[in-house]
């Protein structure tokens, strides 16, 4: 269920703040969003997969914490990231 290396690199290049940025909140949120999307699609096909459902809930909580952190530190970056990822808040 994890992302392959090329997908992570592509997401990182799209959302990084500077050339060597690999771990900013923006990048982490974008990677988590992609993993959440994949798990959601998987759970539509396998509704009884409870371990994946638990993993999905953990990922959503982790993304929520990062979004709250970003909102408290830099609101403008938060707003642009929300629109780029098509998230609601």
C-alpha positions in Angstrom: 0.0 0.0 0.0 3.0 2.3 0.1 4.0 4.7 -2.6 6.8 3.8 -5.0 10.0 5.9 -5.1 9.2 7.6 -8.4 5.8 8.8 -7.2 7.3 10.2 -4.0 10.0 12.0 -5.9 7.4 13.5 -8.2 5.3 14.7 -5.4 8.3 16.1 -3.5 9.4 18.1 -6.6 5.9 19.5 -7.0 5.5 20.7 -3.4 9.0 21.4 -2.2 9.8 24.9 -0.9 13.4 24.9 -2.1 15.8 22.6 -4.1 16.8 20.4 -1.2 13.5 20.4 0.6 12.3 16.8 1.2 10.6 17.0 4.6 8.7 20.2 5.0 5.1 20.0 6.1 3.9 20.8 2.6 5.7 17.7 1.2 4.7 15.5 4.0 1.0 16.5 3.7 1.1 15.9 -0.1 2.6 12.4 0.3 0.1 11.6 3.0 -2.8 12.8 0.8 -1.6 10.5 -2.0 -1.4 7.5 0.3 -4.9 8.3 1.7 -6.3 8.4 -1.8 -4.7 5.0 -2.6 -6.0 3.4 0.6 -9.5 4.9 0.0 -9.6 3.3 -3.4 -8.4 0.0 -2.0 -11.1 0.0 0.7 -13.8 0.5 -1.9 -12.8 -2.8 -3.4 -12.1 -4.6 -0.1 -14.6 -3.3 2.5 -13.7 -5.9 5.1 -10.0 -5.1 5.3 -10.0 -3.6 8.8 -6.3 -3.3 9.2 -6.1 -1.0 6.1 -9.1 0.9 7.5 -7.2 1.5 10.8 -4.1 2.6 8.8 -6.2 5.0 6.8 -7.6 6.6 10.0 -4.0 7.0 11.4 -2.9 8.6 8.2 -5.8 11.0 8.2 -5.0 12.0 11.8 -1.4 12.5 11.0 -2.3 14.7 8.1 -4.7 16.7 10.2 -2.0 17.4 12.8 0.4 18.6 10.1 -2.3 20.8 8.6 -3.1 22.3 12.0 0.7 23.0 12.6 1.0 24.6 9.2 -2.1 26.7 9.8 -0.7 28.0 13.1 2.7 28.8 11.7 2.0 30.1 8.2 -1.6 30.6 7.3 -0.9 31.7 3.7 1.0 28.5 2.9 -1.7 26.5 4.5 -4.4 28.1 2.3 -2.4 27.6 -0.9 -1.7 24.0 0.0 -5.4 23.3 0.7 -6.3 24.6 -2.7 -3.5 22.8 -4.5 -4.5 19.5 -3.0 -8.3 20.1 -3.2 -8.8 19.5 0.5 -11.7 21.0 2.4 -11.5 22.9 5.7 
